[in-house]
Amino acid sequence: MPNRPAEIGPAGLHAARAIEHLRLMRGLTQHQLAVRCTQLGRPMANTALSRTERARRRCDVDDLVTIATALGAPPAALLLPWPTHSPVSHATSHFLIPTQEALLG
């Protein structure tokens, strides 16, 4: 029986949207972010980043940490949703929604 890729779950879908959102907030193109990731030692093509943002490619933990670093944010900022009452600038503060809620959607 051939292996079937696992579907991207709620946390992965959120991370994909968060990567794109934070990238745009930082005024970066996919190419610029991919270059930053490569400079940090994790080679990444902008096509891989595009597929990650569209949830067509799984984002492993090494990619997530590198992308977060390249965006100047902690990895948790890409994993946990921001509360609706808090602006994006507080995404890295202590106002994050509990992990369980984020992972369960």
Phi and psi restraints in degrees (range 20) as a CNS / XPLOR table:
assign (resid 1 and name C) (resid 2 and name N)
       (resid 2 and name CA) (resid 2 and name C) 1.0 -69.7 20.0 2
assign (resid 2 and name N) (resid 2 and name CA)
       (resid 2 and name C) (resid 3 and name N) 1.0 147.6 20.0 2
assign (resid 2 and name C) (resid 3 and name N)
       (resid 3 and name CA) (resid 3 and name C) 1.0 -73.3 20.0 2
assign (resid 3 and name N) (resid 3 and name CA)
       (resid 3 and name C) (resid 4 and name N) 1.0 135.1 20.0 2
assign (resid 3 and name C) (resid 4 and name N)
       (resid 4 and name CA) (resid 4 and name C) 1.0 -107.7 20.0 2
assign (resid 4 and name N) (resid 4 and name CA)
       (resid 4 and name C) (resid 5 and name N) 1.0 131.4 20.0 2
assign (resid 4 and name C) (resid 5 and name N)
       (resid 5 and name CA) (resid 5 and name C) 1.0 -60.3 20.0 2
assign (resid 5 and name N) (resid 5 and name CA)
       (resid 5 and name C) (resid 6 and name N) 1.0 139.6 20.0 2
assign (resid 5 and name C) (resid 6 and name N)
       (resid 6 and name CA) (resid 6 and name C) 1.0 -68.4 20.0 2
assign (resid 6 and name N) (resid 6 and name CA)
       (resid 6 and name C) (resid 7 and name N) 1.0 142.4 20.0 2
assign (resid 6 and name C) (resid 7 and name N)
       (resid 7 and name CA) (resid 7 and name C) 1.0 -66.7 20.0 2
assign (resid 7 and name N) (resid 7 and name CA)
       (resid 7 and name C) (resid 8 and name N) 1.0 151.8 20.0 2
assign (resid 7 and name C) (resid 8 and name N)
       (resid 8 and name CA) (resid 8 and name C) 1.0 -81.2 20.0 2
assign (resid 8 and name N) (resid 8 and name CA)
       (resid 8 and name C) (resid 9 and name N) 1.0 123.1 20.0 2
assign (resid 8 and name C) (resid 9 and name N)
       (resid 9 and name CA) (resid 9 and name C) 1.0 -84.7 20.0 2
assign (resid 9 and name N) (resid 9 and name CA)
       (resid 9 and name C) (resid 10 and name N) 1.0 -172.9 20.0 2
assign (resid 9 and name C) (resid 10 and name N)
       (resid 10 and name CA) (resid 10 and name C) 1.0 -59.2 20.0 2
assign (resid 10 and name N) (resid 10 and name CA)
       (resid 10 and name C) (resid 11 and name N) 1.0 -40.7 20.0 2
assign (resid 10 and name C) (resid 11 and name N)
       (resid 11 and name CA) (resid 11 and name C) 1.0 -66.7 20.0 2
assign (resid 11 and name N) (resid 11 and name CA)
       (resid 11 and name C) (resid 12 and name N) 1.0 -39.7 20.0 2
assign (resid 11 and name C) (resid 12 and name N)
       (resid 12 and name CA) (resid 12 and name C) 1.0 -66.7 20.0 2
assign (resid 12 and name N) (resid 12 and name CA)
       (resid 12 and name C) (resid 13 and name N) 1.0 -39.1 20.0 2
assign (resid 12 and name C) (resid 13 and name N)
       (resid 13 and name CA) (resid 13 and name C) 1.0 -65.8 20.0 2
assign (resid 13 and name N) (resid 13 and name CA)
       (resid 13 and name C) (resid 14 and name N) 1.0 -41.4 20.0 2
assign (resid 13 and name C) (resid 14 and name N)
       (resid 14 and name CA) (resid 14 and name C) 1.0 -63.2 20.0 2
assign (resid 14 and name N) (resid 14 and name CA)
       (resid 14 and name C) (resid 15 and name N) 1.0 -44.3 20.0 2
assign (resid 14 and name C) (resid 15 and name N)
       (resid 15 and name CA) (resid 15 and name C) 1.0 -59.8 20.0 2
assign (resid 15 and name N) (resid 15 and name CA)
       (resid 15 and name C) (resid 16 and name N) 1.0 -41.1 20.0 2
assign (resid 15 and name C) (resid 16 and name N)
       (resid 16 and name CA) (resid 16 and name C) 1.0 -60.2 20.0 2
assign (resid 16 and name N) (resid 16 and name CA)
       (resid 16 and name C) (resid 17 and name N) 1.0 -46.4 20.0 2
assign (resid 16 and name C) (resid 17 and name N)
       (resid 17 and name CA) (resid 17 and name C) 1.0 -66.5 20.0 2
assign (resid 17 and name N) (resid 17 and name CA)
       (resid 17 and name C) (resid 18 and name N) 1.0 -38.7 20.0 2
assign (resid 17 and name C) (resid 18 and name N)
       (resid 18 and name CA) (resid 18 and name C) 1.0 -66.8 20.0 2
assign (resid 18 and name N) (resid 18 and name CA)
       (resid 18 and name C) (resid 19 and name N) 1.0 -38.4 20.0 2
assign (resid 18 and name C) (resid 19 and name N)
       (resid 19 and name CA) (resid 19 and name C) 1.0 -60.0 20.0 2
assign (resid 19 and name N) (resid 19 and name CA)
       (resid 19 and name C) (resid 20 and name N) 1.0 -49.8 20.0 2
assign (resid 19 and name C) (resid 20 and name N)
       (resid 20 and name CA) (resid 20 and name C) 1.0 -62.9 20.0 2
assign (resid 20 and name N) (resid 20 and name CA)
       (resid 20 and name C) (resid 21 and name N) 1.0 -45.5 20.0 2
assign (resid 20 and name C) (resid 21 and name N)
       (resid 21 and name CA) (resid 21 and name C) 1.0 -59.9 20.0 2
assign (resid 21 and name N) (resid 21 and name CA)
       (resid 21 and name C) (resid 22 and name N) 1.0 -49.1 20.0 2
assign (resid 21 and name C) (resid 22 and name N)
       (resid 22 and name CA) (resid 22 and name C) 1.0 -67.7 20.0 2
assign (resid 22 and name N) (resid 22 and name CA)
       (resid 22 and name C) (resid 23 and name N) 1.0 -36.0 20.0 2
assign (resid 22 and name C) (resid 23 and name N)
       (resid 23 and name CA) (resid 23 and name C) 1.0 -60.6 20.0 2
assign (resid 23 and name N) (resid 23 and name CA)
       (resid 23 and name C) (resid 24 and name N) 1.0 -45.8 20.0 2
assign (resid 23 and name C) (resid 24 and name N)
       (resid 24 and name CA) (resid 24 and name C) 1.0 -66.8 20.0 2
assign (resid 24 and name N) (resid 24 and name CA)
       (resid 24 and name C) (resid 25 and name N) 1.0 -38.0 20.0 2
assign (resid 24 and name C) (resid 25 and name N)
       (resid 25 and name CA) (resid 25 and name C) 1.0 -63.2 20.0 2
assign (resid 25 and name N) (resid 25 and name CA)
       (resid 25 and name C) (resid 26 and name N) 1.0 -30.8 20.0 2
assign (resid 25 and name C) (resid 26 and name N)
       (resid 26 and name CA) (resid 26 and name C) 1.0 -84.6 20.0 2
assign (resid 26 and name N) (resid 26 and name CA)
       (resid 26 and name C) (resid 27 and name N) 1.0 -5.6 20.0 2
assign (resid 26 and name C) (resid 27 and name N)
       (resid 27 and name CA) (resid 27 and name C) 1.0 72.9 20.0 2
assign (resid 27 and name N) (resid 27 and name CA)
       (resid 27 and name C) (resid 28 and name N) 1.0 31.0 20.0 2
assign (resid 27 and name C) (resid 28 and name N)
       (resid 28 and name CA) (resid 28 and name C) 1.0 -105.8 20.0 2
assign (resid 28 and name N) (resid 28 and name CA)
       (resid 28 and name C) (resid 29 and name N) 1.0 145.4 20.0 2
assign (resid 28 and name C) (resid 29 and name N)
       (resid 29 and name CA) (resid 29 and name C) 1.0 -83.9 20.0 2
assign (resid 29 and name N) (resid 29 and name CA)
       (resid 29 and name C) (resid 30 and name N) 1.0 166.8 20.0 2
assign (resid 29 and name C) (resid 30 and name N)
       (resid 30 and name CA) (resid 30 and name C) 1.0 -61.6 20.0 2
assign (resid 30 and name N) (resid 30 and name CA)
       (resid 30 and name C) (resid 31 and name N) 1.0 -39.2 20.0 2
assign (resid 30 and name C) (resid 31 and name N)
       (resid 31 and name CA) (resid 31 and name C) 1.0 -62.2 20.0 2
assign (resid 31 and name N) (resid 31 and name CA)
       (resid 31 and name C) (resid 32 and name N) 1.0 -45.1 20.0 2
assign (resid 31 and name C) (resid 32 and name N)
       (resid 32 and name CA) (resid 32 and name C) 1.0 -62.7 20.0 2
assign (resid 32 and name N) (resid 32 and name CA)
       (resid 32 and name C) (resid 33 and name N) 1.0 -41.2 20.0 2
assign (resid 32 and name C) (resid 33 and name N)
       (resid 33 and name CA) (resid 33 and name C) 1.0 -66.9 20.0 2
assign (resid 33 and name N) (resid 33 and name CA)
       (resid 33 and name C) (resid 34 and name N) 1.0 -40.7 20.0 2
assign (resid 33 and name C) (resid 34 and name N)
       (resid 34 and name CA) (resid 34 and name C) 1.0 -61.4 20.0 2
assign (resid 34 and name N) (resid 34 and name CA)
       (resid 34 and name C) (resid 35 and name N) 1.0 -40.3 20.0 2
assign (resid 34 and name C) (resid 35 and name N)
       (resid 35 and name CA) (resid 35 and name C) 1.0 -62.8 20.0 2
assign (resid 35 and name N) (resid 35 and name CA)
       (resid 35 and name C) (resid 36 and name N) 1.0 -43.1 20.0 2
assign (resid 35 and name C) (resid 36 and name N)
       (resid 36 and name CA) (resid 36 and name C) 1.0 -60.7 20.0 2
assign (resid 36 and name N) (resid 36 and name CA)
       (resid 36 and name C) (resid 37 and name N) 1.0 -42.4 20.0 2
assign (resid 36 and name C) (resid 37 and name N)
       (resid 37 and name CA) (resid 37 and name C) 1.0 -62.7 20.0 2
assign (resid 37 and name N) (resid 37 and name CA)
       (resid 37 and name C) (resid 38 and name N) 1.0 -42.6 20.0 2
assign (resid 37 and name C) (resid 38 and name N)
       (resid 38 and name CA) (resid 38 and name C) 1.0 -62.9 20.0 2
assign (resid 38 and name N) (resid 38 and name CA)
       (resid 38 and name C) (resid 39 and name N) 1.0 -41.7 20.0 2
assign (resid 38 and name C) (resid 39 and name N)
       (resid 39 and name CA) (resid 39 and name C) 1.0 -64.9 20.0 2
assign (resid 39 and name N) (resid 39 and name CA)
       (resid 39 and name C) (resid 40 and name N) 1.0 -26.5 20.0 2
assign (resid 39 and name C) (resid 40 and name N)
       (resid 40 and name CA) (resid 40 and name C) 1.0 -82.1 20.0 2
assign (resid 40 and name N) (resid 40 and name CA)
       (resid 40 and name C) (resid 41 and name N) 1.0 -0.1 20.0 2
assign (resid 40 and name C) (resid 41 and name N)
       (resid 41 and name CA) (resid 41 and name C) 1.0 99.4 20.0 2
assign (resid 41 and name N) (resid 41 and name CA)
       (resid 41 and name C) (resid 42 and name N) 1.0 5.5 20.0 2
assign (resid 41 and name C) (resid 42 and name N)
       (resid 42 and name CA) (resid 42 and name C) 1.0 -119.4 20.0 2
assign (resid 42 and name N) (resid 42 and name CA)
       (resid 42 and name C) (resid 43 and name N) 1.0 87.8 20.0 2
assign (resid 42 and name C) (resid 43 and name N)
       (resid 43 and name CA) (resid 43 and name C) 1.0 -53.9 20.0 2
assign (resid 43 and name N) (resid 43 and name CA)
       (resid 43 and name C) (resid 44 and name N) 1.0 131.3 20.0 2
assign (resid 43 and name C) (resid 44 and name N)
       (resid 44 and name CA) (resid 44 and name C) 1.0 -148.0 20.0 2
assign (resid 44 and name N) (resid 44 and name CA)
       (resid 44 and name C) (resid 45 and name N) 1.0 129.7 20.0 2
assign (resid 44 and name C) (resid 45 and name N)
       (resid 45 and name CA) (resid 45 and name C) 1.0 -85.9 20.0 2
assign (resid 45 and name N) (resid 45 and name CA)
       (resid 45 and name C) (resid 46 and name N) 1.0 152.4 20.0 2
assign (resid 45 and name C) (resid 46 and name N)
       (resid 46 and name CA) (resid 46 and name C) 1.0 -64.5 20.0 2
assign (resid 46 and name N) (resid 46 and name CA)
       (resid 46 and name C) (resid 47 and name N) 1.0 -24.4 20.0 2
assign (resid 46 and name C) (resid 47 and name N)
       (resid 47 and name CA) (resid 47 and name C) 1.0 -67.8 20.0 2
assign (resid 47 and name N) (resid 47 and name CA)
       (resid 47 and name C) (resid 48 and name N) 1.0 -37.1 20.0 2
assign (resid 47 and name C) (resid 48 and name N)
       (resid 48 and name CA) (resid 48 and name C) 1.0 -65.8 20.0 2
assign (resid 48 and name N) (resid 48 and name CA)
       (resid 48 and name C) (resid 49 and name N) 1.0 -40.9 20.0 2
assign (resid 48 and name C) (resid 49 and name N)
       (resid 49 and name CA) (resid 49 and name C) 1.0 -64.8 20.0 2
assign (resid 49 and name N) (resid 49 and name CA)
       (resid 49 and name C) (resid 50 and name N) 1.0 -41.1 20.0 2
assign (resid 49 and name C) (resid 50 and name N)
       (resid 50 and name CA) (resid 50 and name C) 1.0 -60.6 20.0 2
assign (resid 50 and name N) (resid 50 and name CA)
       (resid 50 and name C) (resid 51 and name N) 1.0 -45.7 20.0 2
assign (resid 50 and name C) (resid 51 and name N)
       (resid 51 and name CA) (resid 51 and name C) 1.0 -65.2 20.0 2
assign (resid 51 and name N) (resid 51 and name CA)
       (resid 51 and name C) (resid 52 and name N) 1.0 -35.3 20.0 2
assign (resid 51 and name C) (resid 52 and name N)
       (resid 52 and name CA) (resid 52 and name C) 1.0 -65.2 20.0 2
assign (resid 52 and name N) (resid 52 and name CA)
       (resid 52 and name C) (resid 53 and name N) 1.0 -47.0 20.0 2
assign (resid 52 and name C) (resid 53 and name N)
       (resid 53 and name CA) (resid 53 and name C) 1.0 -63.7 20.0 2
assign (resid 53 and name N) (resid 53 and name CA)
       (resid 53 and name C) (resid 54 and name N) 1.0 -30.0 20.0 2
assign (resid 53 and name C) (resid 54 and name N)
       (resid 54 and name CA) (resid 54 and name C) 1.0 -90.1 20.0 2
assign (resid 54 and name N) (resid 54 and name CA)
       (resid 54 and name C) (resid 55 and name N) 1.0 5.9 20.0 2
assign (resid 54 and name C) (resid 55 and name N)
       (resid 55 and name CA) (resid 55 and name C) 1.0 58.8 20.0 2
assign (resid 55 and name N) (resid 55 and name CA)
       (resid 55 and name C) (resid 56 and name N) 1.0 37.5 20.0 2
assign (resid 55 and name C) (resid 56 and name N)
       (resid 56 and name CA) (resid 56 and name C) 1.0 -104.1 20.0 2
assign (resid 56 and name N) (resid 56 and name CA)
       (resid 56 and name C) (resid 57 and name N) 1.0 -7.4 20.0 2
assign (resid 56 and name C) (resid 57 and name N)
       (resid 57 and name CA) (resid 57 and name C) 1.0 -139.0 20.0 2
assign (resid 57 and name N) (resid 57 and name CA)
       (resid 57 and name C) (resid 58 and name N) 1.0 133.0 20.0 2
assign (resid 57 and name C) (resid 58 and name N)
       (resid 58 and name CA) (resid 58 and name C) 1.0 -68.9 20.0 2
assign (resid 58 and name N) (resid 58 and name CA)
       (resid 58 and name C) (resid 59 and name N) 1.0 141.6 20.0 2
assign (resid 58 and name C) (resid 59 and name N)
       (resid 59 and name CA) (resid 59 and name C) 1.0 -103.3 20.0 2
assign (resid 59 and name N) (resid 59 and name CA)
       (resid 59 and name C) (resid 60 and name N) 1.0 108.7 20.0 2
assign (resid 59 and name C) (resid 60 and name N)
       (resid 60 and name CA) (resid 60 and name C) 1.0 -77.9 20.0 2
assign (resid 60 and name N) (resid 60 and name CA)
       (resid 60 and name C) (resid 61 and name N) 1.0 170.2 20.0 2
assign (resid 60 and name C) (resid 61 and name N)
       (resid 61 and name CA) (resid 61 and name C) 1.0 -62.4 20.0 2
assign (resid 61 and name N) (resid 61 and name CA)
       (resid 61 and name C) (resid 62 and name N) 1.0 -35.7 20.0 2
assign (resid 61 and name C) (resid 62 and name N)
       (resid 62 and name CA) (resid 62 and name C) 1.0 -65.8 20.0 2
assign (resid 62 and name N) (resid 62 and name CA)
       (resid 62 and name C) (resid 63 and name N) 1.0 -41.6 20.0 2
assign (resid 62 and name C) (resid 63 and name N)
       (resid 63 and name CA) (resid 63 and name C) 1.0 -63.2 20.0 2
assign (resid 63 and name N) (resid 63 and name CA)
       (resid 63 and name C) (resid 64 and name N) 1.0 -44.8 20.0 2
assign (resid 63 and name C) (resid 64 and name N)
       (resid 64 and name CA) (resid 64 and name C) 1.0 -60.5 20.0 2
assign (resid 64 and name N) (resid 64 and name CA)
       (resid 64 and name C) (resid 65 and name N) 1.0 -45.9 20.0 2
assign (resid 64 and name C) (resid 65 and name N)
       (resid 65 and name CA) (resid 65 and name C) 1.0 -64.4 20.0 2
assign (resid 65 and name N) (resid 65 and name CA)
       (resid 65 and name C) (resid 66 and name N) 1.0 -42.2 20.0 2
assign (resid 65 and name C) (resid 66 and name N)
       (resid 66 and name CA) (resid 66 and name C) 1.0 -66.3 20.0 2
assign (resid 66 and name N) (resid 66 and name CA)
       (resid 66 and name C) (resid 67 and name N) 1.0 -44.1 20.0 2
assign (resid 66 and name C) (resid 67 and name N)
       (resid 67 and name CA) (resid 67 and name C) 1.0 -62.2 20.0 2
assign (resid 67 and name N) (resid 67 and name CA)
       (resid 67 and name C) (resid 68 and name N) 1.0 -45.0 20.0 2
assign (resid 67 and name C) (resid 68 and name N)
       (resid 68 and name CA) (resid 68 and name C) 1.0 -60.3 20.0 2
assign (resid 68 and name N) (resid 68 and name CA)
       (resid 68 and name C) (resid 69 and name N) 1.0 -44.4 20.0 2
assign (resid 68 and name C) (resid 69 and name N)
       (resid 69 and name CA) (resid 69 and name C) 1.0 -61.7 20.0 2
assign (resid 69 and name N) (resid 69 and name CA)
       (resid 69 and name C) (resid 70 and name N) 1.0 -44.4 20.0 2
assign (resid 69 and name C) (resid 70 and name N)
       (resid 70 and name CA) (resid 70 and name C) 1.0 -63.6 20.0 2
assign (resid 70 and name N) (resid 70 and name CA)
       (resid 70 and name C) (resid 71 and name N) 1.0 -27.1 20.0 2
assign (resid 70 and name C) (resid 71 and name N)
       (resid 71 and name CA) (resid 71 and name C) 1.0 -89.4 20.0 2
assign (resid 71 and name N) (resid 71 and name CA)
       (resid 71 and name C) (resid 72 and name N) 1.0 -4.6 20.0 2
assign (resid 71 and name C) (resid 72 and name N)
       (resid 72 and name CA) (resid 72 and name C) 1.0 72.7 20.0 2
assign (resid 72 and name N) (resid 72 and name CA)
       (resid 72 and name C) (resid 73 and name N) 1.0 33.8 20.0 2
assign (resid 72 and name C) (resid 73 and name N)
       (resid 73 and name CA) (resid 73 and name C) 1.0 -134.3 20.0 2
assign (resid 73 and name N) (resid 73 and name CA)
       (resid 73 and name C) (resid 74 and name N) 1.0 154.3 20.0 2
assign (resid 73 and name C) (resid 74 and name N)
       (resid 74 and name CA) (resid 74 and name C) 1.0 -71.7 20.0 2
assign (resid 74 and name N) (resid 74 and name CA)
       (resid 74 and name C) (resid 75 and name N) 1.0 151.1 20.0 2
assign (resid 74 and name C) (resid 75 and name N)
       (resid 75 and name CA) (resid 75 and name C) 1.0 -53.8 20.0 2
assign (resid 75 and name N) (resid 75 and name CA)
       (resid 75 and name C) (resid 76 and name N) 1.0 -33.9 20.0 2
assign (resid 75 and name C) (resid 76 and name N)
       (resid 76 and name CA) (resid 76 and name C) 1.0 -60.0 20.0 2
assign (resid 76 and name N) (resid 76 and name CA)
       (resid 76 and name C) (resid 77 and name N) 1.0 -27.8 20.0 2
assign (resid 76 and name C) (resid 77 and name N)
       (resid 77 and name CA) (resid 77 and name C) 1.0 -65.1 20.0 2
assign (resid 77 and name N) (resid 77 and name CA)
       (resid 77 and name C) (resid 78 and name N) 1.0 -22.8 20.0 2
assign (resid 77 and name C) (resid 78 and name N)
       (resid 78 and name CA) (resid 78 and name C) 1.0 -92.9 20.0 2
assign (resid 78 and name N) (resid 78 and name CA)
       (resid 78 and name C) (resid 79 and name N) 1.0 -15.4 20.0 2
assign (resid 78 and name C) (resid 79 and name N)
       (resid 79 and name CA) (resid 79 and name C) 1.0 -97.3 20.0 2
assign (resid 79 and name N) (resid 79 and name CA)
       (resid 79 and name C) (resid 80 and name N) 1.0 -34.1 20.0 2
assign (resid 79 and name C) (resid 80 and name N)
       (resid 80 and name CA) (resid 80 and name C) 1.0 -106.3 20.0 2
assign (resid 80 and name N) (resid 80 and name CA)
       (resid 80 and name C) (resid 81 and name N) 1.0 136.0 20.0 2
assign (resid 80 and name C) (resid 81 and name N)
       (resid 81 and name CA) (resid 81 and name C) 1.0 -68.6 20.0 2
assign (resid 81 and name N) (resid 81 and name CA)
       (resid 81 and name C) (resid 82 and name N) 1.0 152.6 20.0 2
assign (resid 81 and name C) (resid 82 and name N)
       (resid 82 and name CA) (resid 82 and name C) 1.0 -87.9 20.0 2
assign (resid 82 and name N) (resid 82 and name CA)
       (resid 82 and name C) (resid 83 and name N) 1.0 142.3 20.0 2
assign (resid 82 and name C) (resid 83 and name N)
       (resid 83 and name CA) (resid 83 and name C) 1.0 -63.3 20.0 2
assign (resid 83 and name N) (resid 83 and name CA)
       (resid 83 and name C) (resid 84 and name N) 1.0 150.8 20.0 2
assign (resid 83 and name C) (resid 84 and name N)
       (resid 84 and name CA) (resid 84 and name C) 1.0 -68.7 20.0 2
assign (resid 84 and name N) (resid 84 and name CA)
       (resid 84 and name C) (resid 85 and name N) 1.0 -23.9 20.0 2
assign (resid 84 and name C) (resid 85 and name N)
       (resid 85 and name CA) (resid 85 and name C) 1.0 -85.7 20.0 2
assign (resid 85 and name N) (resid 85 and name CA)
       (resid 85 and name C) (resid 86 and name N) 1.0 -4.7 20.0 2
assign (resid 85 and name C) (resid 86 and name N)
       (resid 86 and name CA) (resid 86 and name C) 1.0 -113.1 20.0 2
assign (resid 86 and name N) (resid 86 and name CA)
       (resid 86 and name C) (resid 87 and name N) 1.0 130.1 20.0 2
assign (resid 86 and name C) (resid 87 and name N)
       (resid 87 and name CA) (resid 87 and name C) 1.0 -67.1 20.0 2
assign (resid 87 and name N) (resid 87 and name CA)
       (resid 87 and name C) (resid 88 and name N) 1.0 161.4 20.0 2
assign (resid 87 and name C) (resid 88 and name N)
       (resid 88 and name CA) (resid 88 and name C) 1.0 -56.4 20.0 2
assign (resid 88 and name N) (resid 88 and name CA)
       (resid 88 and name C) (resid 89 and name N) 1.0 -30.9 20.0 2
assign (resid 88 and name C) (resid 89 and name N)
       (resid 89 and name CA) (resid 89 and name C) 1.0 -60.8 20.0 2
assign (resid 89 and name N) (resid 89 and name CA)
       (resid 89 and name C) (resid 90 and name N) 1.0 -18.7 20.0 2
assign (resid 89 and name C) (resid 90 and name N)
       (resid 90 and name CA) (resid 90 and name C) 1.0 -95.5 20.0 2
assign (resid 90 and name N) (resid 90 and name CA)
       (resid 90 and name C) (resid 91 and name N) 1.0 10.8 20.0 2
assign (resid 90 and name C) (resid 91 and name N)
       (resid 91 and name CA) (resid 91 and name C) 1.0 -60.4 20.0 2
assign (resid 91 and name N) (resid 91 and name CA)
       (resid 91 and name C) (resid 92 and name N) 1.0 -24.9 20.0 2
assign (resid 91 and name C) (resid 92 and name N)
       (resid 92 and name CA) (resid 92 and name C) 1.0 -100.5 20.0 2
assign (resid 92 and name N) (resid 92 and name CA)
       (resid 92 and name C) (resid 93 and name N) 1.0 6.6 20.0 2
assign (resid 92 and name C) (resid 93 and name N)
       (resid 93 and name CA) (resid 93 and name C) 1.0 -88.1 20.0 2
assign (resid 93 and name N) (resid 93 and name CA)
       (resid 93 and name C) (resid 94 and name N) 1.0 -170.7 20.0 2
assign (resid 93 and name C) (resid 94 and name N)
       (resid 94 and name CA) (resid 94 and name C) 1.0 -83.4 20.0 2
assign (resid 94 and name N) (resid 94 and name CA)
       (resid 94 and name C) (resid 95 and name N) 1.0 9.3 20.0 2
assign (resid 94 and name C) (resid 95 and name N)
       (resid 95 and name CA) (resid 95 and name C) 1.0 -92.3 20.0 2
assign (resid 95 and name N) (resid 95 and name CA)
       (resid 95 and name C) (resid 96 and name N) 1.0 29.3 20.0 2
assign (resid 95 and name C) (resid 96 and name N)
       (resid 96 and name CA) (resid 96 and name C) 1.0 -82.3 20.0 2
assign (resid 96 and name N) (resid 96 and name CA)
       (resid 96 and name C) (resid 97 and name N) 1.0 146.1 20.0 2
assign (resid 96 and name C) (resid 97 and name N)
       (resid 97 and name CA) (resid 97 and name C) 1.0 -68.6 20.0 2
assign (resid 97 and name N) (resid 97 and name CA)
       (resid 97 and name C) (resid 98 and name N) 1.0 146.9 20.0 2
assign (resid 97 and name C) (resid 98 and name N)
       (resid 98 and name CA) (resid 98 and name C) 1.0 -54.2 20.0 2
assign (resid 98 and name N) (resid 98 and name CA)
       (resid 98 and name C) (resid 99 and name N) 1.0 145.6 20.0 2
assign (resid 98 and name C) (resid 99 and name N)
       (resid 99 and name CA) (resid 99 and name C) 1.0 -56.0 20.0 2
assign (resid 99 and name N) (resid 99 and name CA)
       (resid 99 and name C) (resid 100 and name N) 1.0 -44.0 20.0 2
assign (resid 99 and name C) (resid 100 and name N)
       (resid 100 and name CA) (resid 100 and name C) 1.0 -57.7 20.0 2
assign (resid 100 and name N) (resid 100 and name CA)
       (resid 100 and name C) (resid 101 and name N) 1.0 -44.9 20.0 2
assign (resid 100 and name C) (resid 101 and name N)
       (resid 101 and name CA) (resid 101 and name C) 1.0 -62.8 20.0 2
assign (resid 101 and name N) (resid 101 and name CA)
       (resid 101 and name C) (resid 102 and name N) 1.0 -40.0 20.0 2
assign (resid 101 and name C) (resid 102 and name N)
       (resid 102 and name CA) (resid 102 and name C) 1.0 -65.5 20.0 2
assign (resid 102 and name N) (resid 102 and name CA)
       (resid 102 and name C) (resid 103 and name N) 1.0 -41.9 20.0 2
assign (resid 102 and name C) (resid 103 and name N)
       (resid 103 and name CA) (resid 103 and name C) 1.0 -76.5 20.0 2
assign (resid 103 and name N) (resid 103 and name CA)
       (resid 103 and name C) (resid 104 and name N) 1.0 -28.4 20.0 2
assign (resid 103 and name C) (resid 104 and name N)
       (resid 104 and name CA) (resid 104 and name C) 1.0 -88.6 20.0 2
assign (resid 104 and name N) (resid 104 and name CA)
       (resid 104 and name C) (resid 105 and name N) 1.0 -11.1 20.0 2
